[in-house]
Amino acid sequence: MKKNHMIVWLIMVIFFVVSFLTNIIGPLLPEAKIDFHLSLAQAGLLPFAFFIAYAVSIPAGYLIEKTNEKTVMITACVICSFGSLLFGFFPTYPVFITSLFIMGAGVAFLQTAMWPLLRTAGGEENYSFYSVLSQIFFGTASFISPLVYSYIVINLPLHPKSNIFLLTLSELVSKYMAWASMYWIFGVVSILLIILIAVIKFPKVELKEDEKVEGFKTVLYLLKNKTVLIFFFGIFAYVGTEQGLSDWISKFLSTYHGYAPNTVGAQTIAVFWALQGIGSILGILLLKLYDVKKVLTVFLILQLIALSFALFGTAEVSVVSFTICGFLTSLMYGSVFSLGLNSLSKHHGSFSGIMCTGIIGGAVVPFLIGALGDITSLRIGMLLIYLTILFMLYIAITAKPLVNNKTVRLRDLFKKEKKGIA
C-alpha cells in the first residue's frame, strides 16, 4: 500500500497533543491541592479519574472495527474538547474529576485508533521507526507542557497584559487559579484537531488478525490465563511507576526540600520526560545488542537505586535522581508489552486490549500513594513504587517468551564493516 506521509505527521502531532494533555496533571497537583483545599488522597483522585478511563480501550477496539479510524478519532477529540472546556467554564474540584475522566476516555479512544493507522500509513517495514519517532514527539510534549504551565502561572498574575496570549487567558480565568487556563488551551487545541482530522483523507485500514479485538468470550478466556494476568499487572505496574513518580515529584520536592512547584518542581518533571524520550532512543540500540530480559533487569535494578536516592537524598541529589528515574523508565513499557505478546501464541489483539487496560495502574498507584501519604507521610506513600518496580523485575527474570528479540553481535558488525572495506 502507498505510504501516506501526511497521515503519519498527523499522528505525530496527535501524539504530541496527547502527551501535552496527559502529563501536565503531575505539575498541577500541588496547585490544585492548595486551591481546592485537598488532602493527598483527594489530590490523588485527579490522576485516578484520568487513567481509570483507559478501561474503555477494549470497547474502543470494537468501535473501530464497526466504523473506522477517522470517525473514532474525531469522536475522541470531541470528547477531549468537551472535557477540557467543561472545567474551563466550571473550575471546581468535582467538575475537575469529571472532566479528567472524560478526557481520559477521549485519549484512550485516540491511542487505540492511532496504532493500526500508523502501520498502514507509514508502511509495515517502517512501523518500528515510526513507533520510536512517536515516543520522541510524546516525550518532547511532556518536556514542554510543564514549562508552559510554569510560564503561565508565573506571568499571568503579574503581567496579564504583556501579550495577546496572556491577555486572552486573563479574561477566561482568575489570576488566583492561573493553572486552570491550561484546560482552555487543551479545549482549543482539541477543536483544531477535529478540523484537521476532518479535512484530511484517511487510507482504508485493514486490521491484521493479531490487531483485531475478538469476542468477549475470548477476553474472558484469556483472563483465566496466568500469563495474561501477569502481563496485565506488568503494564499496570509500569504505568503506576511512571505516573506515581511524575504525579508526586513536584509535591515531594515542595514538601521535603522547599522547592516551588511552579519553578523547580515543574522543571524537574520536564527533564524527567525529556530524559525518558532520550532513553527510548538508546533503548532501541540496546535491544538490538542484548536480550530484552537482561536489559530490562538492569534498568529496573538501577531504577530501585535511583528511587532510593530520590526519596532519601539531599535536595540536589533528589532532583537529579528523579530525572534519572525518567530516563530509566524509557524502555520498560515497550519491553514488558513485547515480552507479553511474545509469551502467547495467539489472540494477540484481545491480549493487547487487556494489557492496554492495565494503563489504569496510572490511576490506582498515585491515588494509593496519596491515601497512604495522608495516613503516614508522602515519602512513606511513595515507597509503594518499590513494589511496582519489583513486580516488573519479577517479570524480567521469570518471563519465558516463545520468541526472543532479534539481536546482533558487535563482533559481527565489525566483520561486515571490514568486508565492506575490503
Buried (B, 14 or more C-beta within 10 A) or exposed (E): EEBBEEBBBBBBBBBBBBBBBBBBBBBBBBBBBEBBEBEBBBBBBBBBBBBBBBBBBBBBBBBBEEEBBBBBBBBBBBBBBBBBBBBBEEBEBEBBBBBBBBBBBBBBBBBBBBBBBBBBBBBEEBBEEBBBBBBBBBBBBBBBBBBBBBBBBBBBBEEBEEEEBBEEBBEBBEEEBBBBBBBBBBBBBBBBBBEBBEEEEBBEBEBEEEBBBBEEEBBEBBEEBEBBBBBBBBBBBBBBBBBBBBBBBBBBBBBBBEBBBBEBBBBBBBBBBBBBBBBBBEBBEBBEEBEBBEBBBBBBBBBBEBBEBBBEBEEEEBBBBBBBBBBBBBBBBBBBBBBBBBBBEEBBBBBBBBBBBBBBBBBBBBBBBBBBBBEEBBBEBBBBBBEBBEBBBBBBEEBEBEEEBEBEEEEEEEEEEEEEEE
